[in-house]
Amino acid sequence: MPQIIKVKVQAKSSQEKIEETGLDEYKIWVTVPPADNQANEATLEILAEYFNTAPSNIRIVSGYKSTHKLIEIS
């Protein structure tokens, strides 16, 4: 069964990291800018590594152009 999590993304950070801020809520820092979908791709890669799954198992459900996103992990 897929899991839905809430994510806040901070682009153009000095380092990449992930922090659990609540039940199924995370804050992710990425070093790339939000332009050209770079921050979304970096976010999915960080989540895939954190949850030990393939990036293809993770997708953005909503918030594609926002810092606040809903992510589905299957």
Distance bins in CASP14 RR format, pairs under 12 A and 6 or more apart:
PFRMAT RR
TARGET T0000
AUTHOR 0000-0000-0000
RMODE 2
METHOD distances of the structure
MODEL  1
1 72 0 0 0 0 0 1 0 0 0 0 0
1 73 0 0 0 0 0 1 0 0 0 0 0
1 74 0 0 0 0 1 0 0 0 0 0 0
2 24 0 0 0 0 0 1 0 0 0 0 0
2 51 0 0 0 0 0 1 0 0 0 0 0
2 53 0 0 0 0 0 1 0 0 0 0 0
2 57 0 0 0 0 1 0 0 0 0 0 0
2 58 0 0 0 0 1 0 0 0 0 0 0
2 59 0 0 0 0 1 0 0 0 0 0 0
2 61 0 0 0 0 1 0 0 0 0 0 0
2 70 0 0 0 0 0 1 0 0 0 0 0
2 71 0 0 0 0 1 0 0 0 0 0 0
2 72 1 0 1 0 0 0 0 0 0 0 0
2 73 1 0 0 1 0 0 0 0 0 0 0
2 74 1 0 1 0 0 0 0 0 0 0 0
3 23 0 0 0 0 0 1 0 0 0 0 0
3 24 1 0 0 1 0 0 0 0 0 0 0
3 26 0 0 0 0 0 1 0 0 0 0 0
3 47 0 0 0 0 0 1 0 0 0 0 0
3 51 0 0 0 0 1 0 0 0 0 0 0
3 53 0 0 0 0 0 1 0 0 0 0 0
3 57 0 0 0 0 0 1 0 0 0 0 0
3 58 0 0 0 0 1 0 0 0 0 0 0
3 59 0 0 0 0 0 1 0 0 0 0 0
3 61 0 0 0 0 0 1 0 0 0 0 0
3 70 0 0 0 0 0 1 0 0 0 0 0
3 71 0 0 0 0 1 0 0 0 0 0 0
3 72 1 0 0 1 0 0 0 0 0 0 0
3 73 1 0 1 0 0 0 0 0 0 0 0
3 74 1 0 0 1 0 0 0 0 0 0 0
4 23 0 0 0 0 0 1 0 0 0 0 0
4 24 1 0 0 1 0 0 0 0 0 0 0
4 25 0 0 0 0 0 1 0 0 0 0 0
4 26 0 0 0 0 0 1 0 0 0 0 0
4 58 0 0 0 0 0 1 0 0 0 0 0
4 59 0 0 0 0 0 1 0 0 0 0 0
4 60 0 0 0 0 0 1 0 0 0 0 0
4 61 1 0 0 1 0 0 0 0 0 0 0
4 62 0 0 0 0 1 0 0 0 0 0 0
4 69 0 0 0 0 0 1 0 0 0 0 0
4 70 1 0 1 0 0 0 0 0 0 0 0
4 71 1 0 0 1 0 0 0 0 0 0 0
4 72 1 0 1 0 0 0 0 0 0 0 0
4 73 1 0 0 1 0 0 0 0 0 0 0
4 74 0 0 0 0 0 1 0 0 0 0 0
5 18 0 0 0 0 0 1 0 0 0 0 0
5 20 0 0 0 0 1 0 0 0 0 0 0
5 21 0 0 0 0 0 1 0 0 0 0 0
5 22 0 0 0 0 1 0 0 0 0 0 0
5 23 0 0 0 0 1 0 0 0 0 0 0
5 24 1 0 1 0 0 0 0 0 0 0 0
5 25 1 0 0 1 0 0 0 0 0 0 0
5 26 1 0 0 1 0 0 0 0 0 0 0
5 27 0 0 0 0 0 1 0 0 0 0 0
5 28 0 0 0 0 0 1 0 0 0 0 0
5 43 0 0 0 0 0 1 0 0 0 0 0
5 47 0 0 0 0 1 0 0 0 0 0 0
5 50 0 0 0 0 0 1 0 0 0 0 0
5 51 0 0 0 0 1 0 0 0 0 0 0
5 58 0 0 0 0 1 0 0 0 0 0 0
5 59 0 0 0 0 0 1 0 0 0 0 0
5 60 0 0 0 0 0 1 0 0 0 0 0
5 61 0 0 0 0 1 0 0 0 0 0 0
5 62 0 0 0 0 0 1 0 0 0 0 0
5 68 0 0 0 0 0 1 0 0 0 0 0
5 69 0 0 0 0 1 0 0 0 0 0 0
5 70 1 0 0 1 0 0 0 0 0 0 0
5 71 1 0 1 0 0 0 0 0 0 0 0
5 72 0 0 0 0 1 0 0 0 0 0 0
5 73 1 0 0 1 0 0 0 0 0 0 0
5 74 0 0 0 0 0 1 0 0 0 0 0
6 20 0 0 0 0 0 1 0 0 0 0 0
6 21 0 0 0 0 1 0 0 0 0 0 0
6 22 0 0 0 0 1 0 0 0 0 0 0
6 23 0 0 0 0 1 0 0 0 0 0 0
6 24 1 0 0 1 0 0 0 0 0 0 0
6 25 1 0 1 0 0 0 0 0 0 0 0
6 26 1 0 0 1 0 0 0 0 0 0 0
6 27 0 0 0 0 1 0 0 0 0 0 0
6 28 0 0 0 0 0 1 0 0 0 0 0
6 47 0 0 0 0 0 1 0 0 0 0 0
6 60 0 0 0 0 0 1 0 0 0 0 0
6 61 0 0 0 0 0 1 0 0 0 0 0
6 62 0 0 0 0 0 1 0 0 0 0 0
6 63 0 0 0 0 0 1 0 0 0 0 0
6 66 0 0 0 0 0 1 0 0 0 0 0
6 67 0 0 0 0 0 1 0 0 0 0 0
6 68 1 0 0 1 0 0 0 0 0 0 0
6 69 1 0 0 1 0 0 0 0 0 0 0
6 70 1 0 0 1 0 0 0 0 0 0 0
6 71 1 0 0 1 0 0 0 0 0 0 0
6 72 0 0 0 0 0 1 0 0 0 0 0
7 18 0 0 0 0 1 0 0 0 0 0 0
7 19 0 0 0 0 0 1 0 0 0 0 0
7 20 0 0 0 0 0 1 0 0 0 0 0
7 21 0 0 0 0 1 0 0 0 0 0 0
7 22 0 0 0 0 0 1 0 0 0 0 0
7 24 0 0 0 0 1 0 0 0 0 0 0
7 25 1 0 0 1 0 0 0 0 0 0 0
7 26 1 0 1 0 0 0 0 0 0 0 0
7 27 1 0 0 1 0 0 0 0 0 0 0
7 28 1 0 1 0 0 0 0 0 0 0 0
7 29 0 0 0 0 0 1 0 0 0 0 0
7 30 0 0 0 0 0 1 0 0 0 0 0
7 39 0 0 0 0 0 1 0 0 0 0 0
7 40 0 0 0 0 0 1 0 0 0 0 0
7 42 0 0 0 0 0 1 0 0 0 0 0
7 43 1 0 0 1 0 0 0 0 0 0 0
7 44 0 0 0 0 1 0 0 0 0 0 0
7 46 0 0 0 0 1 0 0 0 0 0 0
7 47 1 0 0 1 0 0 0 0 0 0 0
7 50 0 0 0 0 0 1 0 0 0 0 0
7 51 0 0 0 0 0 1 0 0 0 0 0
7 58 0 0 0 0 0 1 0 0 0 0 0
7 59 0 0 0 0 0 1 0 0 0 0 0
7 60 0 0 0 0 1 0 0 0 0 0 0
7 61 0 0 0 0 0 1 0 0 0 0 0
7 62 0 0 0 0 0 1 0 0 0 0 0
7 63 0 0 0 0 1 0 0 0 0 0 0
7 64 0 0 0 0 0 1 0 0 0 0 0
7 66 0 0 0 0 0 1 0 0 0 0 0
7 67 0 0 0 0 1 0 0 0 0 0 0
7 68 1 0 0 1 0 0 0 0 0 0 0
7 69 1 0 1 0 0 0 0 0 0 0 0
7 70 1 0 0 1 0 0 0 0 0 0 0
7 71 1 0 1 0 0 0 0 0 0 0 0
7 72 0 0 0 0 0 1 0 0 0 0 0
7 73 0 0 0 0 0 1 0 0 0 0 0
8 18 0 0 0 0 0 1 0 0 0 0 0
8 19 0 0 0 0 1 0 0 0 0 0 0
8 20 0 0 0 0 0 1 0 0 0 0 0
8 21 1 0 0 1 0 0 0 0 0 0 0
8 22 0 0 0 0 0 1 0 0 0 0 0
8 25 1 0 0 1 0 0 0 0 0 0 0
8 26 1 0 0 1 0 0 0 0 0 0 0
8 27 1 0 1 0 0 0 0 0 0 0 0
8 28 1 0 0 1 0 0 0 0 0 0 0
8 29 0 0 0 0 1 0 0 0 0 0 0
8 30 0 0 0 0 0 1 0 0 0 0 0
8 39 0 0 0 0 0 1 0 0 0 0 0
8 43 0 0 0 0 0 1 0 0 0 0 0
8 63 0 0 0 0 0 1 0 0 0 0 0
8 66 0 0 0 0 1 0 0 0 0 0 0
8 67 1 0 1 0 0 0 0 0 0 0 0
8 68 1 0 1 0 0 0 0 0 0 0 0
8 69 1 0 0 1 0 0 0 0 0 0 0
8 70 0 0 0 0 0 1 0 0 0 0 0
8 71 0 0 0 0 0 1 0 0 0 0 0
9 16 0 0 0 0 0 1 0 0 0 0 0
9 17 0 0 0 0 0 1 0 0 0 0 0
9 18 0 0 0 0 0 1 0 0 0 0 0
9 19 0 0 0 0 0 1 0 0 0 0 0
9 26 0 0 0 0 1 0 0 0 0 0 0
9 27 1 0 0 1 0 0 0 0 0 0 0
9 28 1 0 1 0 0 0 0 0 0 0 0
9 29 1 0 0 1 0 0 0 0 0 0 0
9 30 1 0 0 1 0 0 0 0 0 0 0
9 31 0 0 0 0 0 1 0 0 0 0 0
9 32 0 0 0 0 0 1 0 0 0 0 0
9 33 0 0 0 0 0 1 0 0 0 0 0
9 34 1 0 0 1 0 0 0 0 0 0 0
9 38 0 0 0 0 0 1 0 0 0 0 0
9 39 1 0 1 0 0 0 0 0 0 0 0
9 40 1 0 0 1 0 0 0 0 0 0 0
9 41 0 0 0 0 0 1 0 0 0 0 0
9 42 0 0 0 0 1 0 0 0 0 0 0
9 43 1 0 1 0 0 0 0 0 0 0 0
9 44 0 0 0 0 0 1 0 0 0 0 0
9 46 0 0 0 0 1 0 0 0 0 0 0
9 47 0 0 0 0 0 1 0 0 0 0 0
9 60 0 0 0 0 0 1 0 0 0 0 0
9 63 0 0 0 0 1 0 0 0 0 0 0
9 64 0 0 0 0 0 1 0 0 0 0 0
9 65 0 0 0 0 0 1 0 0 0 0 0
9 66 0 0 0 0 1 0 0 0 0 0 0
9 67 1 0 1 0 0 0 0 0 0 0 0
9 68 0 0 0 0 1 0 0 0 0 0 0
9 69 1 0 0 1 0 0 0 0 0 0 0
9 70 0 0 0 0 0 1 0 0 0 0 0
9 71 0 0 0 0 1 0 0 0 0 0 0
10 16 0 0 0 0 0 1 0 0 0 0 0
10 17 0 0 0 0 1 0 0 0 0 0 0
10 18 0 0 0 0 0 1 0 0 0 0 0
10 19 0 0 0 0 0 1 0 0 0 0 0
10 21 0 0 0 0 0 1 0 0 0 0 0
10 26 0 0 0 0 0 1 0 0 0 0 0
10 27 1 0 0 1 0 0 0 0 0 0 0
10 28 1 0 0 1 0 0 0 0 0 0 0
10 29 1 0 1 0 0 0 0 0 0 0 0
10 30 1 0 0 1 0 0 0 0 0 0 0
10 31 0 0 0 0 0 1 0 0 0 0 0
10 32 0 0 0 0 0 1 0 0 0 0 0
10 33 0 0 0 0 0 1 0 0 0 0 0
10 34 0 0 0 0 1 0 0 0 0 0 0
10 39 0 0 0 0 1 0 0 0 0 0 0
10 42 0 0 0 0 0 1 0 0 0 0 0
10 43 0 0 0 0 0 1 0 0 0 0 0
10 46 0 0 0 0 0 1 0 0 0 0 0
10 67 1 0 0 1 0 0 0 0 0 0 0
10 68 0 0 0 0 0 1 0 0 0 0 0
11 28 0 0 0 0 1 0 0 0 0 0 0
11 29 0 0 0 0 1 0 0 0 0 0 0
11 30 1 0 1 0 0 0 0 0 0 0 0
11 31 0 0 0 0 1 0 0 0 0 0 0
11 32 1 0 0 1 0 0 0 0 0 0 0
11 33 1 0 1 0 0 0 0 0 0 0 0
11 34 1 0 1 0 0 0 0 0 0 0 0
11 35 0 0 0 0 1 0 0 0 0 0 0
11 36 0 0 0 0 0 1 0 0 0 0 0
11 37 0 0 0 0 0 1 0 0 0 0 0
11 38 1 0 0 1 0 0 0 0 0 0 0
11 39 1 0 1 0 0 0 0 0 0 0 0
11 40 0 0 0 0 1 0 0 0 0 0 0
11 41 0 0 0 0 0 1 0 0 0 0 0
11 42 0 0 0 0 1 0 0 0 0 0 0
11 43 0 0 0 0 1 0 0 0 0 0 0
11 65 0 0 0 0 0 1 0 0 0 0 0
11 66 0 0 0 0 0 1 0 0 0 0 0
11 67 1 0 0 1 0 0 0 0 0 0 0
11 69 0 0 0 0 0 1 0 0 0 0 0
12 29 0 0 0 0 1 0 0 0 0 0 0
12 30 1 0 0 1 0 0 0 0 0 0 0
12 31 1 0 0 1 0 0 0 0 0 0 0
12 32 1 0 0 1 0 0 0 0 0 0 0
12 33 1 0 1 0 0 0 0 0 0 0 0
12 34 1 0 0 1 0 0 0 0 0 0 0
12 35 0 0 0 0 1 0 0 0 0 0 0
12 38 0 0 0 0 1 0 0 0 0 0 0
12 39 0 0 0 0 1 0 0 0 0 0 0
12 42 0 0 0 0 0 1 0 0 0 0 0
12 67 0 0 0 0 0 1 0 0 0 0 0
13 19 0 0 0 0 0 1 0 0 0 0 0
13 27 0 0 0 0 0 1 0 0 0 0 0
13 28 0 0 0 0 1 0 0 0 0 0 0
13 29 1 1 0 0 0 0 0 0 0 0 0
13 30 1 0 0 1 0 0 0 0 0 0 0
13 31 1 0 1 0 0 0 0 0 0 0 0
13 32 0 0 0 0 1 0 0 0 0 0 0
13 33 0 0 0 0 0 1 0 0 0 0 0
13 34 0 0 0 0 0 1 0 0 0 0 0
13 39 0 0 0 0 1 0 0 0 0 0 0
13 42 0 0 0 0 0 1 0 0 0 0 0
13 43 0 0 0 0 0 1 0 0 0 0 0
13 46 0 0 0 0 0 1 0 0 0 0 0
13 67 0 0 0 0 0 1 0 0 0 0 0
14 29 0 0 0 0 1 0 0 0 0 0 0
14 30 0 0 0 0 0 1 0 0 0 0 0
14 31 1 0 0 1 0 0 0 0 0 0 0
15 28 0 0 0 0 0 1 0 0 0 0 0
15 29 1 0 0 1 0 0 0 0 0 0 0
15 30 0 0 0 0 1 0 0 0 0 0 0
15 31 1 0 0 1 0 0 0 0 0 0 0
15 32 0 0 0 0 0 1 0 0 0 0 0
15 42 0 0 0 0 0 1 0 0 0 0 0
15 46 0 0 0 0 0 1 0 0 0 0 0
16 27 0 0 0 0 0 1 0 0 0 0 0
16 28 1 0 0 1 0 0 0 0 0 0 0
16 29 1 0 0 1 0 0 0 0 0 0 0
16 30 1 0 1 0 0 0 0 0 0 0 0
16 31 1 0 1 0 0 0 0 0 0 0 0
16 32 0 0 0 0 1 0 0 0 0 0 0
16 39 0 0 0 0 0 1 0 0 0 0 0
16 42 1 0 0 1 0 0 0 0 0 0 0
16 43 0 0 0 0 1 0 0 0 0 0 0
16 45 0 0 0 0 1 0 0 0 0 0 0
16 46 1 0 0 1 0 0 0 0 0 0 0
16 47 0 0 0 0 0 1 0 0 0 0 0
16 49 0 0 0 0 1 0 0 0 0 0 0
16 50 0 0 0 0 0 1 0 0 0 0 0
17 26 0 0 0 0 0 1 0 0 0 0 0
17 27 0 0 0 0 1 0 0 0 0 0 0
17 28 1 0 0 1 0 0 0 0 0 0 0
17 29 1 0 1 0 0 0 0 0 0 0 0
17 30 0 0 0 0 1 0 0 0 0 0 0
17 31 0 0 0 0 0 1 0 0 0 0 0
17 42 0 0 0 0 0 1 0 0 0 0 0
17 43 0 0 0 0 0 1 0 0 0 0 0
17 46 0 0 0 0 1 0 0 0 0 0 0
17 49 0 0 0 0 0 1 0 0 0 0 0
17 50 0 0 0 0 1 0 0 0 0 0 0
18 25 0 0 0 0 0 1 0 0 0 0 0
18 26 1 0 1 0 0 0 0 0 0 0 0
18 27 1 0 0 1 0 0 0 0 0 0 0
18 28 1 0 1 0 0 0 0 0 0 0 0
18 29 1 0 0 1 0 0 0 0 0 0 0
18 30 0 0 0 0 1 0 0 0 0 0 0
18 42 0 0 0 0 0 1 0 0 0 0 0
18 43 0 0 0 0 1 0 0 0 0 0 0
18 44 0 0 0 0 0 1 0 0 0 0 0
18 45 0 0 0 0 0 1 0 0 0 0 0
18 46 1 0 1 0 0 0 0 0 0 0 0
18 47 1 0 0 1 0 0 0 0 0 0 0
18 48 0 0 0 0 0 1 0 0 0 0 0
18 49 0 0 0 0 1 0 0 0 0 0 0
18 50 1 0 1 0 0 0 0 0 0 0 0
18 51 0 0 0 0 1 0 0 0 0 0 0
18 71 0 0 0 0 0 1 0 0 0 0 0
19 25 0 0 0 0 1 0 0 0 0 0 0
19 26 1 0 0 1 0 0 0 0 0 0 0
19 27 1 0 1 0 0 0 0 0 0 0 0
19 28 1 0 0 1 0 0 0 0 0 0 0
19 29 0 0 0 0 1 0 0 0 0 0 0
19 46 0 0 0 0 0 1 0 0 0 0 0
19 50 0 0 0 0 0 1 0 0 0 0 0
20 26 1 0 1 0 0 0 0 0 0 0 0
20 27 0 0 0 0 1 0 0 0 0 0 0
20 28 0 0 0 0 0 1 0 0 0 0 0
20 47 0 0 0 0 0 1 0 0 0 0 0
20 50 0 0 0 0 1 0 0 0 0 0 0
20 51 0 0 0 0 0 1 0 0 0 0 0
21 27 1 0 1 0 0 0 0 0 0 0 0
21 28 0 0 0 0 0 1 0 0 0 0 0
21 68 0 0 0 0 0 1 0 0 0 0 0
24 51 0 0 0 0 0 1 0 0 0 0 0
24 70 0 0 0 0 1 0 0 0 0 0 0
24 71 0 0 0 0 1 0 0 0 0 0 0
24 72 0 0 0 0 0 1 0 0 0 0 0
24 73 0 0 0 0 1 0 0 0 0 0 0
25 68 0 0 0 0 0 1 0 0 0 0 0
25 69 0 0 0 0 0 1 0 0 0 0 0
25 70 0 0 0 0 0 1 0 0 0 0 0
25 71 0 0 0 0 0 1 0 0 0 0 0
26 43 0 0 0 0 1 0 0 0 0 0 0
26 46 0 0 0 0 1 0 0 0 0 0 0
26 47 1 0 0 1 0 0 0 0 0 0 0
26 50 0 0 0 0 1 0 0 0 0 0 0
26 51 0 0 0 0 0 1 0 0 0 0 0
26 68 0 0 0 0 0 1 0 0 0 0 0
26 69 0 0 0 0 1 0 0 0 0 0 0
26 70 0 0 0 0 0 1 0 0 0 0 0
26 71 0 0 0 0 1 0 0 0 0 0 0
26 73 0 0 0 0 0 1 0 0 0 0 0
27 43 0 0 0 0 0 1 0 0 0 0 0
27 46 0 0 0 0 0 1 0 0 0 0 0
27 47 0 0 0 0 0 1 0 0 0 0 0
27 50 0 0 0 0 0 1 0 0 0 0 0
27 67 0 0 0 0 1 0 0 0 0 0 0
27 68 0 0 0 0 0 1 0 0 0 0 0
27 69 0 0 0 0 0 1 0 0 0 0 0
28 39 0 0 0 0 1 0 0 0 0 0 0
28 40 0 0 0 0 0 1 0 0 0 0 0
28 42 0 0 0 0 1 0 0 0 0 0 0
28 43 1 0 1 0 0 0 0 0 0 0 0
28 44 0 0 0 0 1 0 0 0 0 0 0
28 45 0 0 0 0 0 1 0 0 0 0 0
28 46 1 0 1 0 0 0 0 0 0 0 0
28 47 1 0 0 1 0 0 0 0 0 0 0
28 48 0 0 0 0 0 1 0 0 0 0 0
28 49 0 0 0 0 0 1 0 0 0 0 0
28 50 0 0 0 0 1 0 0 0 0 0 0
28 58 0 0 0 0 0 1 0 0 0 0 0
28 67 0 0 0 0 1 0 0 0 0 0 0
28 68 0 0 0 0 0 1 0 0 0 0 0
28 69 0 0 0 0 1 0 0 0 0 0 0
28 71 0 0 0 0 1 0 0 0 0 0 0
29 39 0 0 0 0 0 1 0 0 0 0 0
29 42 0 0 0 0 1 0 0 0 0 0 0
29 43 0 0 0 0 1 0 0 0 0 0 0
29 46 0 0 0 0 1 0 0 0 0 0 0
29 67 0 0 0 0 0 1 0 0 0 0 0
30 37 0 0 0 0 0 1 0 0 0 0 0
30 38 1 0 0 1 0 0 0 0 0 0 0
30 39 1 0 1 0 0 0 0 0 0 0 0
30 40 0 0 0 0 1 0 0 0 0 0 0
30 41 0 0 0 0 1 0 0 0 0 0 0
30 42 1 0 1 0 0 0 0 0 0 0 0
30 43 1 0 0 1 0 0 0 0 0 0 0
30 44 0 0 0 0 0 1 0 0 0 0 0
30 45 0 0 0 0 1 0 0 0 0 0 0
30 46 1 0 0 1 0 0 0 0 0 0 0
30 47 0 0 0 0 0 1 0 0 0 0 0
30 67 0 0 0 0 0 1 0 0 0 0 0
31 38 0 0 0 0 1 0 0 0 0 0 0
31 39 0 0 0 0 1 0 0 0 0 0 0
31 42 1 0 0 1 0 0 0 0 0 0 0
31 43 0 0 0 0 0 1 0 0 0 0 0
31 45 0 0 0 0 0 1 0 0 0 0 0
31 46 0 0 0 0 0 1 0 0 0 0 0
32 38 1 0 1 0 0 0 0 0 0 0 0
32 39 1 0 1 0 0 0 0 0 0 0 0
32 40 0 0 0 0 1 0 0 0 0 0 0
32 41 1 0 0 1 0 0 0 0 0 0 0
32 42 1 0 1 0 0 0 0 0 0 0 0
32 43 0 0 0 0 1 0 0 0 0 0 0
32 45 0 0 0 0 0 1 0 0 0 0 0
32 46 0 0 0 0 0 1 0 0 0 0 0
33 39 1 0 0 1 0 0 0 0 0 0 0
33 40 0 0 0 0 0 1 0 0 0 0 0
33 41 0 0 0 0 0 1 0 0 0 0 0
33 42 0 0 0 0 1 0 0 0 0 0 0
34 40 1 0 0 1 0 0 0 0 0 0 0
34 41 0 0 0 0 0 1 0 0 0 0 0
34 42 0 0 0 0 1 0 0 0 0 0 0
34 43 0 0 0 0 0 1 0 0 0 0 0
34 63 0 0 0 0 0 1 0 0 0 0 0
34 64 0 0 0 0 0 1 0 0 0 0 0
34 65 0 0 0 0 1 0 0 0 0 0 0
34 66 0 0 0 0 1 0 0 0 0 0 0
34 67 0 0 0 0 1 0 0 0 0 0 0
34 69 0 0 0 0 0 1 0 0 0 0 0
35 41 0 0 0 0 0 1 0 0 0 0 0
35 65 0 0 0 0 0 1 0 0 0 0 0
36 42 0 0 0 0 0 1 0 0 0 0 0
37 43 0 0 0 0 0 1 0 0 0 0 0
37 44 0 0 0 0 0 1 0 0 0 0 0
37 60 0 0 0 0 0 1 0 0 0 0 0
37 64 0 0 0 0 1 0 0 0 0 0 0
37 65 0 0 0 0 1 0 0 0 0 0 0
38 44 0 0 0 0 0 1 0 0 0 0 0
38 45 0 0 0 0 0 1 0 0 0 0 0
39 45 0 0 0 0 0 1 0 0 0 0 0
39 46 0 0 0 0 0 1 0 0 0 0 0
39 60 0 0 0 0 0 1 0 0 0 0 0
39 63 0 0 0 0 0 1 0 0 0 0 0
39 64 0 0 0 0 0 1 0 0 0 0 0
39 65 0 0 0 0 0 1 0 0 0 0 0
39 66 0 0 0 0 0 1 0 0 0 0 0
39 67 0 0 0 0 1 0 0 0 0 0 0
39 69 0 0 0 0 0 1 0 0 0 0 0
40 46 0 0 0 0 0 1 0 0 0 0 0
40 47 0 0 0 0 0 1 0 0 0 0 0
40 55 0 0 0 0 0 1 0 0 0 0 0
40 58 0 0 0 0 0 1 0 0 0 0 0
40 59 0 0 0 0 0 1 0 0 0 0 0
40 60 1 0 0 1 0 0 0 0 0 0 0
40 63 0 0 0 0 1 0 0 0 0 0 0
40 64 1 0 0 1 0 0 0 0 0 0 0
40 65 0 0 0 0 1 0 0 0 0 0 0
40 66 0 0 0 0 0 1 0 0 0 0 0
40 67 0 0 0 0 0 1 0 0 0 0 0
40 69 0 0 0 0 1 0 0 0 0 0 0
40 71 0 0 0 0 0 1 0 0 0 0 0
41 47 0 0 0 0 0 1 0 0 0 0 0
41 48 0 0 0 0 0 1 0 0 0 0 0
41 55 0 0 0 0 1 0 0 0 0 0 0
41 58 0 0 0 0 0 1 0 0 0 0 0
41 59 0 0 0 0 0 1 0 0 0 0 0
41 60 0 0 0 0 0 1 0 0 0 0 0
41 64 0 0 0 0 0 1 0 0 0 0 0
42 48 0 0 0 0 0 1 0 0 0 0 0
42 49 0 0 0 0 0 1 0 0 0 0 0
42 55 0 0 0 0 0 1 0 0 0 0 0
43 49 0 0 0 0 0 1 0 0 0 0 0
43 50 0 0 0 0 0 1 0 0 0 0 0
43 55 0 0 0 0 0 1 0 0 0 0 0
43 58 0 0 0 0 1 0 0 0 0 0 0
43 59 0 0 0 0 0 1 0 0 0 0 0
43 60 0 0 0 0 1 0 0 0 0 0 0
43 63 0 0 0 0 0 1 0 0 0 0 0
43 64 0 0 0 0 0 1 0 0 0 0 0
43 66 0 0 0 0 0 1 0 0 0 0 0
43 67 0 0 0 0 0 1 0 0 0 0 0
43 68 0 0 0 0 0 1 0 0 0 0 0
43 69 1 0 0 1 0 0 0 0 0 0 0
43 71 1 0 0 1 0 0 0 0 0 0 0
44 50 0 0 0 0 0 1 0 0 0 0 0
44 51 0 0 0 0 0 1 0 0 0 0 0
44 53 0 0 0 0 0 1 0 0 0 0 0
44 54 0 0 0 0 0 1 0 0 0 0 0
44 55 1 0 1 0 0 0 0 0 0 0 0
44 56 0 0 0 0 1 0 0 0 0 0 0
44 57 0 0 0 0 1 0 0 0 0 0 0
44 58 1 0 1 0 0 0 0 0 0 0 0
44 59 1 0 0 1 0 0 0 0 0 0 0
44 60 1 0 0 1 0 0 0 0 0 0 0
44 64 0 0 0 0 0 1 0 0 0 0 0
44 69 0 0 0 0 1 0 0 0 0 0 0
44 71 1 0 0 1 0 0 0 0 0 0 0
44 72 0 0 0 0 0 1 0 0 0 0 0
44 73 0 0 0 0 0 1 0 0 0 0 0
45 51 0 0 0 0 0 1 0 0 0 0 0
45 53 0 0 0 0 0 1 0 0 0 0 0
45 54 0 0 0 0 0 1 0 0 0 0 0
45 55 1 0 1 0 0 0 0 0 0 0 0
45 56 0 0 0 0 0 1 0 0 0 0 0
45 58 0 0 0 0 1 0 0 0 0 0 0
46 53 0 0 0 0 0 1 0 0 0 0 0
46 55 0 0 0 0 1 0 0 0 0 0 0
46 58 0 0 0 0 1 0 0 0 0 0 0
46 71 0 0 0 0 0 1 0 0 0 0 0
47 53 0 0 0 0 1 0 0 0 0 0 0
47 54 0 0 0 0 0 1 0 0 0 0 0
47 55 0 0 0 0 1 0 0 0 0 0 0
47 56 0 0 0 0 0 1 0 0 0 0 0
47 57 0 0 0 0 1 0 0 0 0 0 0
47 58 1 0 1 0 0 0 0 0 0 0 0
47 59 0 0 0 0 0 1 0 0 0 0 0
47 60 0 0 0 0 0 1 0 0 0 0 0
47 69 0 0 0 0 0 1 0 0 0 0 0
47 71 1 0 0 1 0 0 0 0 0 0 0
47 72 0 0 0 0 0 1 0 0 0 0 0
47 73 1 0 0 1 0 0 0 0 0 0 0
48 54 1 0 0 1 0 0 0 0 0 0 0
48 55 1 0 1 0 0 0 0 0 0 0 0
48 56 0 0 0 0 1 0 0 0 0 0 0
48 57 1 0 0 1 0 0 0 0 0 0 0
48 58 1 0 1 0 0 0 0 0 0 0 0
48 59 0 0 0 0 0 1 0 0 0 0 0
48 71 0 0 0 0 0 1 0 0 0 0 0
48 73 0 0 0 0 1 0 0 0 0 0 0
48 74 0 0 0 0 0 1 0 0 0 0 0
49 55 0 0 0 0 1 0 0 0 0 0 0
49 58 0 0 0 0 0 1 0 0 0 0 0
50 58 0 0 0 0 1 0 0 0 0 0 0
50 71 0 0 0 0 0 1 0 0 0 0 0
50 73 0 0 0 0 1 0 0 0 0 0 0
51 57 0 0 0 0 1 0 0 0 0 0 0
51 58 1 0 0 1 0 0 0 0 0 0 0
51 71 0 0 0 0 1 0 0 0 0 0 0
51 72 0 0 0 0 0 1 0 0 0 0 0
51 73 1 0 1 0 0 0 0 0 0 0 0
51 74 0 0 0 0 0 1 0 0 0 0 0
52 58 0 0 0 0 0 1 0 0 0 0 0
52 73 0 0 0 0 0 1 0 0 0 0 0
53 59 0 0 0 0 0 1 0 0 0 0 0
53 71 0 0 0 0 0 1 0 0 0 0 0
53 72 0 0 0 0 0 1 0 0 0 0 0
53 73 1 0 0 1 0 0 0 0 0 0 0
53 74 0 0 0 0 1 0 0 0 0 0 0
54 73 0 0 0 0 0 1 0 0 0 0 0
54 74 0 0 0 0 1 0 0 0 0 0 0
55 71 0 0 0 0 0 1 0 0 0 0 0
55 73 0 0 0 0 0 1 0 0 0 0 0
55 74 0 0 0 0 0 1 0 0 0 0 0
56 72 0 0 0 0 0 1 0 0 0 0 0
56 73 0 0 0 0 0 1 0 0 0 0 0
56 74 0 0 0 0 1 0 0 0 0 0 0
57 71 0 0 0 0 0 1 0 0 0 0 0
57 72 0 0 0 0 1 0 0 0 0 0 0
57 73 1 0 0 1 0 0 0 0 0 0 0
57 74 1 0 1 0 0 0 0 0 0 0 0
58 69 0 0 0 0 0 1 0 0 0 0 0
58 70 0 0 0 0 0 1 0 0 0 0 0
58 71 1 0 0 1 0 0 0 0 0 0 0
58 72 1 0 0 1 0 0 0 0 0 0 0
58 73 1 0 1 0 0 0 0 0 0 0 0
58 74 1 0 0 1 0 0 0 0 0 0 0
59 69 0 0 0 0 0 1 0 0 0 0 0
59 70 0 0 0 0 1 0 0 0 0 0 0
59 71 1 0 0 1 0 0 0 0 0 0 0
59 72 1 0 1 0 0 0 0 0 0 0 0
59 73 0 0 0 0 1 0 0 0 0 0 0
59 74 0 0 0 0 1 0 0 0 0 0 0
60 66 0 0 0 0 1 0 0 0 0 0 0
60 68 0 0 0 0 0 1 0 0 0 0 0
60 69 1 0 1 0 0 0 0 0 0 0 0
60 70 1 0 0 1 0 0 0 0 0 0 0
60 71 1 0 1 0 0 0 0 0 0 0 0
60 72 1 0 0 1 0 0 0 0 0 0 0
60 73 0 0 0 0 0 1 0 0 0 0 0
61 68 0 0 0 0 0 1 0 0 0 0 0
61 69 1 0 0 1 0 0 0 0 0 0 0
61 70 1 0 1 0 0 0 0 0 0 0 0
61 71 1 0 0 1 0 0 0 0 0 0 0
61 72 1 0 1 0 0 0 0 0 0 0 0
61 73 0 0 0 0 0 1 0 0 0 0 0
61 74 0 0 0 0 0 1 0 0 0 0 0
62 68 0 0 0 0 1 0 0 0 0 0 0
62 69 1 0 0 1 0 0 0 0 0 0 0
62 70 1 0 1 0 0 0 0 0 0 0 0
62 71 0 0 0 0 1 0 0 0 0 0 0
62 72 0 0 0 0 1 0 0 0 0 0 0
63 69 1 0 1 0 0 0 0 0 0 0 0
63 70 1 0 0 1 0 0 0 0 0 0 0
63 71 0 0 0 0 1 0 0 0 0 0 0
64 70 0 0 0 0 1 0 0 0 0 0 0
64 71 0 0 0 0 0 1 0 0 0 0 0
END
